[in-house]
Amino acid sequence: MDHVGETILDDLKDALEQMRVGGGYNYDWGDVLRQIPKGSPASYPVCYIRPGAETQEPLAYPLYTRHWEITIVGVHKVRDNRRDEPNTAVQRLRADIEAAVMQDCTRGGVAVDTLIVSTTPRLEFDAYVGVEVKIIVHYRTRLAEPTVSA
């Protein structure tokens, strides 16, 4: 059985894959990937999910509360995007990611909460712009059963 973290990542990926203009988002997003691929993605904008550090705090035995930092990176090819200038594209990427992530802050019922803690624009490249949205997912598990949310 998978760790609760796997369920959280699957839920995030599913939520981000719903980003389409017809659904009220700014862009029709290409791939949503859980790792950065070798080579260029097939289409833009593209989204990467990067799991980070997790801290744990014991609650009343046998429960643990966990705080998991996850970064979601959105990248767009501005050279092919004639509609937006770079700063506007970054803000639209940000809006799409934040809206998709917060559609269900319980990550399908396995998390207590999801919080957006920081956003960092990336404008360093001539052909691409990006944004990093850092979130913290708070969830609970049993000490001996990290596959079951509590």
N, C-alpha and C positions, 0 to 999 in steps of 0.2 A: 504494500500500500504506500502511496506517495505521501511525503511530508505536506503539511498544510501550506507551506511555502509554494509548492508546485501548483496547488489549486489557486493560490493568489496570483501567481504569474500567468496562469491560463486565463483567469478572469480579466486581468489587465489587458492581455493580448486580444481577447474577444471584444472588450470595450473599445480598444483603439482601432480595431478592424472595422468598426461601424462608422468611421469618419468618412462621410460622403456629403457632397453638396446637397443632394436631395434630402438628407437627414438634418439639414440646418448648419452644416459645417462650412468652412471657407474653401476647403479643397477636397478633391477626391484623392484620398491617400493611396499610395502604392503599398508596398510590403510593410508589415509590422513584424519585426524580427527580434528574437531573443538573444541574438549574438550579432556582432558586426561581421558581415561576410567578407571574403576575399574578393576583390574586384568591386565593380559598381553595381548598384541595384538596378533592376529592370525598369523601374519607373520612380518618379518623384512626385510629391514629397514622400519620404520614407521615414519610418519610425523604428528606433531601437530601444529595447528594454534592458537596462543594466542593473542587475541586483547588486546591492552593496552590503555594508555591515549591518549586523543585527545585534541588539542588546536584549538581555533578558533580566527580568526581575521576578523573584519568587513571590507568589501570593500565598494564600492559605494552602497548605499542602493538600494535594499534589499539583496545584495549578501554577503555571508560569505565564506572565504577560510578556509579550515580545514586541519590540519596536524595530521594524525592518525598513532600512533606507533603500529606496529604489529610484534610479534616475531614468527618465524617459527622454530620449534625444530625438528631436525632429529635425530633418534636413531637407532643404529644398534647393533645387538648381535654379538660381535666379536668372541665369543667361537664357534659359528656355521659358521663363515666367515673365512675359511682357506686361502682365497685369499689375504687378506690384513692384514698387521700389524696395530695396533690401530691408529697411526698417519696418515697413508695413508688412512685408512677408513674414518677418520674425514675429510680429505681434499676432498675425493671423495663425501662424503655426502654434504659438503659445495658447491662443484662445481655443483652438481645436483640441489640443492635448488636454488642457485643464478641464474643458467641458466633458470630454469623453471619460476621463479618470473619475470625475466626481458624479457621474450618472448613478453610480452605486458605491457609496463609500464603505459598504460592508463586504465588498468583493465577493458577492454571491452568497453572503450570509456567514462567511468564515472569519471575517475580521470585525473588530469592535469599531474601527474608524480608519479613515484614510485622510491624511492632511497634506496639503501642498505647503512645503516649507521654504522653497526658493526657486527662482527662475533666473537662468543666465542666458542672455542672448549671445550668439556666436556670429560675428560679422567679419571674421578675419580673412575670409577667402573671397577671391574675385568672382568665381562662378557659383558659389554656394553660400547659403545662410543657414543658420540653425538656432535651435533653442534647447537648453537642458532644463527639464522640469524635475525637481527633486521632490519626492513624496516620502512620507513615513506611513507605513501600514502598521496599525496596532492590532494585535490579535493574541489569543490565549490558547495554550495547549496544556495537556496534562504532562507532568514531568516524564513519565515513562511511555507516553503515547503521543509523540509529536505528529502523528498522522491524523489526529482527531482534534478539531477545534473545540474549545471549552467556553 
